[in-house]
Amino acid sequence: MARPLYERNPVFRKWMDLLDDVASELAGESILATLYHRNHARTQPFDRTLLSHPAIYMTEYSLARTLIAAGVEPDATLGASLGTFAAAAVAGCIDARDALAAVIRHAQALEASCAPGTMIAIFAEASVFDDAKLGRHAELAALNFDGHFVVAATLAGAVEVEQILRKRQLTFQRLPVEFAYHSRHVRAAELPLKVALDKMEVREGNMPVVCCASAELAKPMSHAHFVAAVREPIYFGKAIERMELSGHHDYIDVGPSGTLATFVKYAIPSATSRTHTILTIQGNDLERLAHVISRFTAHNAFVA
């Protein structure tokens, strides 16, 4: 997860180190020590929630700050799920350290209070959820674009869902997560998150933030937006459609895998807007970052 940037980009490294100091104190261990351990391969899943939660946030925020330091100034940010914390921090709505503290507290609450679960990405129209009666075993967790949605379930429920999908000969993928995010199965972690959020000041910010839980501008942003971001379904496709109402955009994906940039392409296939990916499982992070920096100095939307 962005190891080449950490090793060779001083701005990215500065922010990652700064945030890791906060994470180490709150989580009890260094996120970077695990993330960049020499035996941790790029393709190896990083699914321990107490580590993956802050690692994702730290990477997204640090990459956004790296782009801004190089002169790539966003006009807006868009956050999906955990990315809402990074999007709000980049927009100046919340303090970056306070946001990380809330992310870690939520991860701790998940591990302490929620039963194991998982999520399944399904490559089919969302109508399959009702047609195949998947709701008996799972909850709708995300609508990313026409032909791609995600369900959340207990481990037992996931087995039932996968059996139904196989019988229908539908393509699906179980995601490398420990819990059934965006469902009632993570509700027990809400109260500890709210307690952490009460300590976090929310400001007006200096740019718009689009939240995928509502597919609308988070205006004004409040603590409720962050609770919804990790509990309610993700309406990514609708959020992008909302962005497109204001015209052409260049979407820069600062997430750790480039997945959202791909989703944008499918969500608005006929639009003139463009997507740009920096971090991918294939590598070339430094080259991709240099390309984005050389191409833009303003008028972009960050997707976290």
SERO-4910 file (N, C-alpha, C, O; in steps of 0.05 Angstrom, whole numbers):
BEGIN
 pado doro    nc1    nc2    nc3   cac1   cac2   cac3    cc1    cc2    cc3    oc1    oc2    oc3
  Met    A     17    -24      0      0      0      0     18     25      0     24     36     21
  Ala    A     25     33    -24     41     58    -28     69     57    -17     80     78    -10
  Arg    A     81     34    -15    108     32     -5    128     48    -21    144     62     -9
  Pro    A    127     48    -48    147     64    -63    144     94    -57    165    108    -55
  Leu    A    120    104    -52    117    132    -45    128    137    -18    141    158    -14
  Tyr    A    124    119      0    135    123     27    165    124     27    178    139     42
  Glu    A    177    107     10    206    105     10    219    129     -5    242    136      0
  Arg    A    205    141    -25    218    160    -42    205    187    -44    217    206    -55
  Asn    A    181    191    -33    168    217    -34    168    229     -6    154    219     12
  Pro    A    184    250     -1    186    261     26    161    272     38    156    271     62
  Val    A    143    284     21    118    295     31    100    273     40     88    274     62
  Phe    A     97    252     24     80    230     31     91    217     57     75    210     75
  Arg    A    117    213     58    129    201     82    124    218    107    119    207    128
  Lys    A    127    244    104    123    262    127     95    258    139     92    256    163
  Trp    A     75    258    122     47    256    132     42    228    143     28    225    164
  Met    A     52    207    130     49    180    140     62    177    168     50    164    186
  Asp    A     86    188    171    100    186    196     85    201    218     82    191    241
  Leu    A     75    225    211     61    241    231     36    226    240     30    225    264
  Leu    A     21    215    222     -4    201    229      2    175    243    -13    166    260
  Asp    A     24    162    236     31    137    249     38    142    279     33    124    295
  Asp    A     49    165    285     54    171    313     28    172    329     26    162    352
  Val    A      7    183    317    -19    184    330    -31    156    332    -41    148    353
  Ala    A    -29    141    310    -40    114    309    -26     96    329    -39     79    342
  Ser    A      0     98    331     15     81    349      6     84    378      4     65    393
  Glu    A      1    109    386     -7    115    413    -35    104    418    -41     93    440
  Leu    A    -53    106    399    -81     99    403    -86     69    398   -102     56    412
  Ala    A    -72     58    378    -77     30    371    -58     11    386    -63    -13    387
  Gly    A    -37     22    398    -18      5    413      4     -7    396     20    -22    407
  Glu    A      4     -1    371     26    -11    353     28      7    329      8     20    321
  Ser    A     51      7    316     56     22    292     42     10    268     45    -14    263
  Ile    A     26     25    254     13     16    230     34     11    208     33     -8    193
  Leu    A     53     30    206     73     28    185     92      4    189    101     -7    170
  Ala    A     97     -3    214    115    -26    219    104    -51    207    119    -68    197
  Thr    A     77    -54    207     64    -77    194     60    -73    164     66    -91    148
  Leu    A     51    -49    157     44    -44    129     69    -46    111     67    -56     89
  Tyr    A     92    -36    121    116    -36    104    137    -56    113    160    -53    107
  His    A    128    -76    128    147    -97    136    156   -111    110    141   -115     92
  Arg    A    181   -119    110    193   -130     86    180   -156     77    182   -163     53
  Asn    A    167   -170     95    154   -195     88    124   -191     80    111   -211     74
  His    A    115   -166     80     87   -161     72     86   -154     43     94   -132     35
  Ala    A     77   -173     26     76   -169     -3     54   -150    -11     34   -147      4
  Arg    A     57   -137    -34     37   -118    -44     10   -132    -48    -11   -120    -43
  Thr    A     11   -157    -56    -14   -172    -62    -26   -185    -38    -47   -197    -40
  Gln    A    -12   -184    -15    -22   -198      9    -45   -182     22    -42   -157     26
  Pro    A    -67   -195     29    -89   -180     41    -81   -167     68    -65   -179     83
  Phe    A    -91   -144     73    -85   -129     97   -112   -124    111   -123   -102    111
  Asp    A   -123   -145    124   -150   -145    132   -155   -143    162   -179   -143    170
  Arg    A   -135   -142    179   -139   -138    207   -150   -110    211   -137    -90    205
  Thr    A   -175   -108    221   -189    -83    221   -174    -61    236   -173    -38    227
  Leu    A   -163    -67    259   -149    -47    275   -125    -36    260   -115    -14    266
  Leu    A   -115    -50    240    -92    -41    224   -102    -29    197    -92     -8    189
  Ser    A   -121    -43    184   -129    -34    158   -145     -8    158   -142      8    141
  His    A   -162     -4    179   -177     21    181   -158     45    181   -160     62    163
  Pro    A   -140     47    200   -122     71    200   -103     71    176    -97     93    166
  Ala    A    -95     48    166    -77     47    143    -90     60    118    -77     75    104
  Ile    A   -115     53    114   -130     64     91   -132     94     94   -127    110     75
  Tyr    A   -141    103    117   -144    132    122   -118    147    119   -116    167    105
  Met    A    -97    136    131    -71    149    130    -61    151    101    -50    172     93
  Thr    A    -64    130     86    -55    131     58    -71    151     41    -59    166     26
  Glu    A    -97    151     44   -114    170     29   -107    199     35   -104    215     18
  Tyr    A   -106    205     61   -100    232     69    -72    241     61    -69    263     51
  Ser    A    -53    224     65    -25    231     59    -21    235     29     -7    252     20
  Leu    A    -34    218     13    -32    221    -16    -45    247    -26    -35    261    -43
  Ala    A    -68    253    -14    -81    278    -21    -64    302    -13    -62    321    -29
  Arg    A    -51    302     10    -34    323     18     -9    325      0      1    347     -5
  Thr    A      0    302    -10     23    302    -28     15    316    -54     31    332    -65
  Leu    A     -8    310    -65    -18    323    -89    -21    353    -85    -13    369   -102
  Ile    A    -33    361    -63    -37    389    -57    -11    404    -55     -8    426    -65
  Ala    A      9    392    -42     35    404    -39     49    408    -65     65    426    -68
  Ala    A     42    391    -85     54    393   -112     38    412   -130     45    416   -153
  Gly    A     17    424   -119      1    443   -135    -24    433   -147    -38    448   -161
  Val    A    -32    408   -141    -57    397   -151    -78    403   -131    -81    388   -111
  Glu    A    -93    424   -135   -113    433   -115   -141    422   -123   -150    428   -145
  Pro    A   -154    408   -105   -181    398   -112   -202    419   -110   -200    438    -94
  Asp    A   -223    417   -126   -247    434   -124   -267    422   -104   -283    437    -93
  Ala    A   -265    396   -100   -284    382    -82   -272    356    -75   -253    346    -88
  Thr    A   -282    344    -53   -274    316    -46   -299    299    -45   -321    309    -39
  Leu    A   -295    273    -50   -317    254    -49   -308    230    -33   -287    219    -38
  Gly    A   -324    223    -12   -315    201      5   -335    178      4   -359    182      6
  Ala    A   -325    153      2   -342    130      4   -333    114     28   -310    107     32
  Ser    A   -353    108     45   -347     92     69   -326    106     87   -329    129     93
  Leu    A   -305     91     94   -284    102    110   -271    126     97   -260    144    111
  Gly    A   -272    127     71   -260    150     56   -273    177     63   -261    198     57
  Thr    A   -296    176     75   -310    201     82   -293    216    103   -293    241    103
  Phe    A   -280    202    121   -263    215    140   -239    230    127   -233    252    134
  Ala    A   -227    216    108   -205    229     93   -214    252     76   -202    273     75
  Ala    A   -237    248     63   -248    270     46   -254    295     63   -248    317     54
  Ala    A   -266    291     86   -272    314    103   -247    327    115   -246    351    117
  Ala    A   -227    311    121   -202    322    132   -188    338    110   -178    360    116
  Val    A   -187    328     86   -174    342     64   -189    369     58   -176    389     52
  Ala    A   -215    368     61   -231    392     56   -230    412     79   -241    434     76
  Gly    A   -216    405    101   -214    423    123   -237    424    142   -239    441    159
  Cys    A   -255    404    139   -279    403    157   -272    392    184   -285    398    204
  Ile    A   -252    375    186   -244    362    211   -213    361    212   -200    362    192
  Asp    A   -203    359    236   -174    357    240   -165    329    232   -178    309    239
  Ala    A   -143    327    218   -134    301    208   -128    281    231   -133    257    228
  Arg    A   -117    291    252   -110    273    275   -135    264    290   -137    241    298
  Asp    A   -154    283    293   -180    275    306   -194    255    289   -206    236    300
  Ala    A   -194    258    263   -207    238    245   -194    211    248   -208    191    249
  Leu    A   -168    210    250   -154    184    253   -161    172    280   -165    147    281
  Ala    A   -164    188    300   -171    177    327   -199    165    325   -203    143    337
  Ala    A   -218    177    311   -245    166    309   -244    140    293   -259    121    299
  Val    A   -228    140    272   -226    116    255   -215     92    272   -225     70    270
  Ile    A   -195     97    288   -184     76    305   -203     67    326   -206     43    332
  Arg    A   -217     86    338   -237     79    359   -259     62    347   -268     43    360
  His    A   -267     68    323   -287     52    309   -277     24    304   -291      4    308
  Ala    A   -252     21    296   -240     -5    291   -239    -21    316   -245    -45    316
  Gln    A   -231     -8    338   -230    -22    364   -258    -32    373   -261    -54    383
  Ala    A   -278    -15    368   -305    -23    375   -315    -46    358   -329    -63    368
  Leu    A   -308    -46    333   -316    -68    315   -304    -94    325   -318   -114    327
  Glu    A   -279    -94    332   -266   -118    341   -276   -127    368   -277   -151    374
  Ala    A   -284   -109    385   -293   -116    412   -322   -124    413   -330   -140    430
  Ser    A   -338   -112    395   -367   -115    399   -383   -129    376   -406   -137    380
  Cys    A   -371   -132    353   -386   -142    330   -377   -170    322   -353   -177    324
  Ala    A   -396   -186    314   -390   -214    306   -376   -213    279   -381   -195    263
  Pro    A   -360   -233    273   -347   -234    247   -367   -235    224   -389   -247    227
  Gly    A   -360   -223    202   -378   -223    179   -362   -218    154   -337   -219    155
  Thr    A   -375   -213    132   -360   -208    108   -378   -193     88   -401   -187     94
  Met    A   -367   -187     65   -381   -173     44   -376   -188     17   -354   -199     13
  Ile    A   -396   -187      0   -393   -201    -26   -400   -181    -48   -422   -170    -49
  Ala    A   -382   -177    -67   -387   -160    -90   -400   -178   -112   -390   -200   -117
  Ile    A   -421   -169   -123   -437   -184   -143   -438   -169   -169   -446   -146   -170
  Phe    A   -430   -182   -190   -430   -170   -217   -456   -176   -231   -457   -194   -248
  Ala    A   -476   -161   -224   -503   -165   -235   -520   -141   -228   -512   -124   -212
  Glu    A   -543   -138   -241   -561   -116   -235   -571   -119   -206   -574   -141   -196
  Ala    A   -576    -96   -194   -584    -96   -166   -611   -110   -162   -618   -118   -139
  Ser    A   -627   -112   -183   -652   -126   -181   -649   -155   -172   -668   -167   -161
  Val    A   -626   -166   -176   -620   -194   -167   -624   -196   -137   -631   -217   -127
  Phe    A   -618   -175   -123   -620   -176    -93   -648   -185    -85   -652   -201    -67
  Asp    A   -668   -173    -98   -696   -180    -92   -705   -205   -106   -718   -223    -95
  Asp    A   -697   -207   -132   -706   -231   -148   -696   -257   -136   -711   -277   -135
  Ala    A   -671   -257   -126   -660   -281   -114   -664   -284    -84   -655   -302    -71
  Lys    A   -680   -264    -73   -686   -264    -45   -660   -265    -27   -659   -279     -7
  Leu    A   -640   -250    -36   -616   -249    -21   -620   -236      7   -604   -240     25
  Gly    A   -641   -219      9   -646   -206     34   -652   -224     57   -652   -216     80
  Arg    A   -657   -250     51   -661   -269     73   -635   -275     88   -635   -283    111
  His    A   -613   -270     74   -587   -278     85   -567   -255     87   -546   -257    100
  Ala    A   -574   -232     75   -554   -210     73   -569   -183     71   -593   -183     68
  Glu    A   -554   -162     73   -564   -135     69   -550   -121     46   -526   -126     41
  Leu    A   -564   -104     32   -552    -89     10   -533    -68     22   -541    -52     38
  Ala    A   -508    -70     15   -487    -52     27   -477    -31      8   -469     -9     18
  Ala    A   -478    -35    -18   -468    -15    -37   -480    -19    -64   -483    -42    -74
  Leu    A   -487      3    -77   -494      4   -105   -473     21   -119   -474     46   -118
  Asn    A   -455      8   -133   -432     23   -144   -437     33   -173   -430     55   -179
  Phe    A   -450     16   -189   -458     24   -216   -476      2   -226   -479    -19   -214
  Asp    A   -490      7   -249   -507    -13   -260   -491    -38   -267   -472    -37   -283
  Gly    A   -498    -60   -254   -484    -85   -258   -464    -91   -237   -448   -110   -240
  His    A   -464    -76   -215   -445    -82   -193   -457    -72   -166   -461    -48   -163
  Phe    A   -462    -91   -148   -470    -83   -122   -457   -101   -101   -445   -122   -108
  Val    A   -459    -94    -76   -446   -108    -54   -466   -115    -32   -483    -98    -26
  Val    A   -464   -139    -21   -481   -146      2   -463   -151     26   -439   -159     23
  Ala    A   -474   -148     50   -460   -153     75   -475   -175     90   -500   -175     90
  Ala    A   -461   -193    102   -474   -216    115   -456   -227    137   -432   -222    138
  Thr    A   -469   -243    154   -454   -259    173   -439   -280    157   -445   -284    133
  Leu    A   -421   -294    169   -406   -315    155   -425   -337    145   -422   -347    123
  Ala    A   -444   -344    162   -463   -365    154   -481   -355    131   -487   -369    113
  Gly    A   -490   -329    134   -506   -318    113   -492   -316     86   -504   -320     65
  Ala    A   -466   -310     87   -450   -308     63   -449   -335     48   -450   -335     23
  Val    A   -448   -356     62   -447   -383     50   -473   -387     34   -473   -398     12
  Glu    A   -496   -380     46   -522   -383     33   -523   -365      8   -533   -374    -13
  Val    A   -514   -341     10   -514   -322    -13   -498   -334    -35   -506   -334    -58
  Glu    A   -474   -344    -29   -456   -354    -50   -468   -379    -63   -464   -383    -87
  Gln    A   -483   -395    -49   -496   -418    -61   -517   -409    -81   -520   -421   -102
  Ile    A   -532   -389    -73   -553   -378    -91   -540   -367   -117   -550   -371   -139
  Leu    A   -519   -352   -113   -506   -339   -136   -494   -360   -155   -495   -357   -179
  Arg    A   -483   -381   -144   -472   -403   -161   -494   -416   -177   -490   -422   -200
  Lys    A   -516   -421   -164   -539   -434   -178   -548   -416   -202   -557   -426   -222
  Arg    A   -546   -390   -198   -555   -371   -219   -532   -365   -238   -535   -350   -257
  Gln    A   -509   -377   -234   -485   -374   -250   -477   -344   -253   -471   -334   -274
  Leu    A   -478   -331   -230   -470   -303   -229   -442   -300   -218   -433   -316   -201
  Thr    A   -428   -281   -228   -400   -276   -219   -401   -260   -193   -415   -240   -191
  Phe    A   -385   -268   -174   -383   -254   -148   -356   -257   -136   -340   -274   -145
  Gln    A   -350   -240   -116   -324   -241   -103   -328   -234    -74   -338   -213    -67
  Arg    A   -319   -252    -56   -319   -246    -28   -296   -227    -22   -273   -231    -30
  Leu    A   -302   -205     -8   -282   -184     -3   -266   -191     22   -276   -204     41
  Pro    A   -241   -183     23   -223   -189     46   -227   -171     70   -210   -154     77
  Val    A   -251   -174     82   -258   -157    106   -266   -176    128   -274   -199    124
  Glu    A   -265   -166    153   -272   -182    176   -301   -179    186   -310   -195    201
  Phe    A   -314   -158    176   -341   -152    186   -361   -146    164   -353   -140    141
  Ala    A   -386   -148    170   -408   -142    151   -414   -112    152   -434   -103    162
  Tyr    A   -395    -96    141   -398    -67    141   -424    -58    127   -434    -72    109
  His    A   -433    -35    134   -457    -23    122   -481    -40    125   -498    -43    107
  Ser    A   -484    -52    149   -507    -68    155   -512    -67    185   -497    -55    200
  Arg    A   -535    -79    193   -542    -79    222   -521    -94    239   -521    -91    263
  His    A   -505   -111    226   -487   -127    240   -463   -112    252   -448   -123    268
  Val    A   -460    -86    245   -439    -70    257   -451    -48    274   -437    -29    282
  Arg    A   -476    -50    280   -490    -29    296   -478    -26    324   -478     -4    335
  Ala    A   -468    -48    335   -457    -46    362   -433    -28    364   -426    -19    386
  Ala    A   -420    -21    342   -397     -4    342   -404     26    340   -386     43    341
  Glu    A   -430     32    337   -438     59    332   -434     77    357   -424     99    354
  Leu    A   -442     68    380   -440     84    404   -411     93    410   -406    116    415
  Pro    A   -392     74    410   -364     83    414   -354    102    393   -339    121    399
  Leu    A   -364     99    368   -356    118    347   -368    146    353   -354    166    350
  Lys    A   -393    146    362   -406    172    368   -391    186    391   -389    210    391
  Val    A   -383    170    411   -368    182    433   -342    195    423   -334    217    432
  Ala    A   -328    181    405   -303    192    393   -309    216    377   -294    236    377
  Leu    A   -331    216    362   -338    239    345   -345    263    362   -341    286    353
  Asp    A   -356    259    385   -363    282    403   -339    298    410   -341    322    417
  Lys    A   -315    286    408   -290    300    414   -279    314    389   -258    327    391
  Met    A   -291    310    367   -281    320    341   -297    344    332   -321    343    327
  Glu    A   -283    367    330   -297    391    320   -301    389    290   -283    382    275
  Val    A   -325    396    282   -332    397    253   -335    426    244   -351    441    256
  Arg    A   -320    433    224   -320    461    214   -333    462    187   -340    442    175
  Glu    A   -335    486    177   -348    490    150   -330    479    128   -341    469    108
  Gly    A   -304    481    131   -287    471    110   -283    491     88   -296    512     87
  Asn    A   -265    485     69   -258    504     47   -265    493     20   -258    505      0
  Met    A   -280    471     18   -289    460     -7   -312    441     -2   -315    431     20
  Pro    A   -329    436    -22   -351    417    -19   -341    389    -14   -320    380    -23
  Val    A   -357    374      2   -353    346      6   -378    330     -2   -400    337      8
  Val    A   -375    311    -19   -398    294    -27   -396    268    -11   -375    254    -12
  Cys    A   -417    260      2   -418    236     18   -434    214      4   -456    219     -5
  Cys    A   -422    191      1   -435    169    -14   -458    156      1   -473    140    -10
  Ala    A   -460    161     27   -483    150     42   -509    163     35   -530    151     37
  Ser    A   -507    189     27   -531    204     19   -531    211    -11   -551    219    -22
  Ala    A   -507    208    -24   -504    216    -52   -509    245    -56   -519    254    -77
  Glu    A   -504    261    -35   -509    290    -36   -485    305    -23   -468    293    -11
  Leu    A   -485    331    -27   -465    347    -14   -471    346     16   -494    349     25
  Ala    A   -450    343     32   -452    343     61   -451    372     70   -429    381     78
  Lys    A   -473    385     70   -473    414     76   -497    421     93   -520    419     84
  Pro    A   -492    429    118   -466    430    131   -458    401    140   -475    385    145
  Met    A   -432    396    142   -423    370    151   -427    368    181   -424    387    196
  Ser    A   -435    344    190   -440    339    218   -430    312    226   -422    296    210
  His    A   -431    307    252   -423    280    262   -439    258    250   -430    236    246
  Ala    A   -465    264    244   -483    244    233   -473    234    206   -478    211    199
  His    A   -459    250    191   -449    242    165   -429    219    168   -428    201    152
  Phe    A   -413    220    189   -392    200    193   -404    174    203   -395    152    195
  Val    A   -424    175    219   -438    151    228   -451    138    204   -449    113    201
  Ala    A   -465    154    188   -478    143    164   -458    131    144   -464    111    131
  Ala    A   -435    143    143   -415    135    123   -406    106    127   -399     92    108
  Val    A   -405     97    152   -396     70    158   -418     51    165   -413     27    168
  Arg    A   -443     61    167   -465     44    174   -485     40    151   -495     18    147
  Glu    A   -491     62    136   -512     61    115   -500     50     89   -476     50     86
  Pro    A   -517     42     71   -507     32     44   -492     55     30   -497     78     34
  Ile    A   -474     46     12   -459     65     -4   -473     68    -31   -478     49    -45
  Tyr    A   -479     93    -38   -492     98    -64   -472    113    -82   -475    136    -88
  Phe    A   -451     98    -89   -429    111   -103   -438    121   -131   -431    143   -138
  Gly    A   -452    104   -145   -461    112   -172   -477    138   -171   -474    155   -188
  Lys    A   -496    139   -152   -513    163   -150   -496    188   -142   -501    210   -151
  Ala    A   -476    183   -125   -458    206   -117   -443    217   -141   -440    241   -143
  Ile    A   -433    199   -158   -419    209   -182   -438    223   -201   -431    244   -212
  Glu    A   -463    213   -204   -483    227   -220   -488    254   -209   -492    273   -224
  Arg    A   -488    257   -182   -492    283   -170   -469    302   -176   -474    325   -182
  Met    A   -445    292   -176   -422    308   -183   -424    317   -212   -417    340   -219
  Glu    A   -433    299   -230   -434    306   -258   -454    327   -265   -452    340   -286
  Leu    A   -473    333   -247   -492    354   -252   -478    381   -254   -489    400   -266
  Ser    A   -455    384   -242   -441    409   -242   -421    411   -265   -407    431   -267
  Gly    A   -420    391   -282   -403    392   -306   -381    372   -307   -381    352   -292
  His    A   -362    377   -324   -339    359   -329   -320    359   -305   -315    380   -293
  His    A   -310    336   -298   -291    334   -276   -268    315   -283   -271    297   -300
  Asp    A   -245    319   -270   -224    300   -269   -224    287   -241   -219    301   -221
  Tyr    A   -229    262   -239   -231    248   -214   -204    234   -208   -195    217   -223
  Ile    A   -191    243   -186   -166    231   -178   -170    213   -155   -178    222   -133
  Asp    A   -166    187   -159   -171    167   -138   -146    166   -120   -124    159   -129
  Val    A   -150    173    -95   -128    172    -75   -130    148    -57   -116    146    -37
  Gly    A   -147    129    -64   -150    105    -49   -128     86    -54   -112     90    -72
  Pro    A   -126     65    -37   -103     47    -39   -103     26    -61    -83     12    -65
  Ser    A   -124     25    -77   -126      4    -98   -135     14   -125   -132     -1   -145
  Gly    A   -145     38   -127   -154     48   -153   -182     38   -160   -191     42   -183
  Thr    A   -195     25   -142   -221     13   -148   -242     34   -155   -258     30   -173
  Leu    A   -243     56   -140   -263     76   -145   -261     89   -172   -281     97   -183
  Ala    A   -237     92   -181   -233    103   -208   -246     86   -229   -258     95   -248
  Thr    A   -243     60   -225   -256     41   -244   -287     43   -241   -301     42   -262
  Phe    A   -297     46   -217   -326     48   -213   -336     73   -228   -358     72   -239
  Val    A   -321     95   -227   -330    120   -240   -333    115   -270   -353    124   -281
  Lys    A   -315    101   -282   -316     96   -311   -342     81   -318   -354     87   -338
  Tyr    A   -350     62   -301   -374     47   -307   -399     62   -299   -420     58   -311
  Ala    A   -397     79   -279   -420     94   -270   -429    115   -290   -453    121   -293
  Ile    A   -409    127   -304   -416    148   -323   -401    142   -350   -383    157   -357
  Pro    A   -408    120   -363   -393    112   -387   -393    131   -410   -374    132   -426
  Ser    A   -414    147   -412   -416    166   -435   -407    194   -428   -408    212   -445
  Ala    A   -398    199   -404   -390    226   -396   -363    233   -407   -347    215   -414
  Thr    A   -357    259   -408   -331    268   -417   -311    271   -394   -288    276   -398
  Ser    A   -320    267   -369   -303    268   -346   -282    246   -348   -287    225   -360
  Arg    A   -259    250   -335   -237    231   -336   -230    222   -307   -234    236   -288
  Thr    A   -218    198   -306   -209    187   -280   -179    183   -281   -167    179   -302
  His    A   -167    185   -257   -138    183   -255   -131    166   -230   -140    173   -208
  Thr    A   -116    145   -234   -109    127   -212    -79    130   -206    -62    133   -224
  Ile    A    -72    129   -181    -44    130   -172    -35    104   -160    -14     93   -168
  Leu    A    -50     94   -141    -42     69   -127    -58     46   -139    -82     46   -140
  Thr    A    -43     25   -147    -56      1   -157    -40    -23   -148    -17    -20   -139
  Ile    A    -52    -46   -150    -38    -71   -142    -15    -77   -160      3    -92   -153
  Gln    A    -16    -66   -185      5    -72   -204     31    -56   -199     52    -63   -208
  Gly    A     29    -34   -184     52    -18   -178     53      7   -195     33     17   -204
  Asn    A     78     17   -201     82     41   -216     70     66   -202     62     85   -216
  Asp    A     69     65   -176     57     87   -161     72    114   -166     59    134   -170
  Leu    A     98    113   -166    113    138   -170    109    150   -198    106    174   -200
  Glu    A    108    133   -218    103    142   -245     75    154   -248     72    174   -261
  Arg    A     56    141   -236     28    150   -238     25    177   -223     11    195   -233
  Leu    A     38    179   -200     37    205   -185     50    227   -202     38    249   -204
  Ala    A     73    222   -213     86    242   -229     69    250   -253     69    274   -260
  His    A     55    231   -265     38    237   -288     16    256   -280     10    275   -294
  Val    A      3    250   -258    -20    266   -249    -10    295   -242    -23    314   -249
  Ile    A     12    296   -228     23    323   -220     30    339   -245     25    363   -246
  Ser    A     42    326   -265     50    340   -289     26    350   -305     28    368   -321
  Arg    A      4    337   -302    -20    342   -318    -38    364   -306    -51    379   -321
  Phe    A    -38    365   -280    -58    383   -267    -44    402   -247    -25    395   -233
  Thr    A    -56    425   -245    -49    444   -224    -74    454   -209    -72    466   -188
  Ala    A    -98    448   -221   -123    457   -208   -146    443   -221   -143    428   -241
  His    A   -170    448   -210   -195    438   -220   -197    408   -222   -198    396   -243
  Asn    A   -196    395   -199   -199    366   -197   -217    359   -174   -222    376   -156
  Ala    A   -227    335   -174   -242    325   -151   -228    300   -141   -224    281   -156
  Phe    A   -222    300   -115   -209    276   -103   -231    256    -96   -251    263    -84
  Val    A   -226    231   -102   -244    209    -94   -229    192    -73   -209    180    -80
  Ala    A   -239    191    -49   -226    176    -27   -241    150    -21   -232    135     -3
***
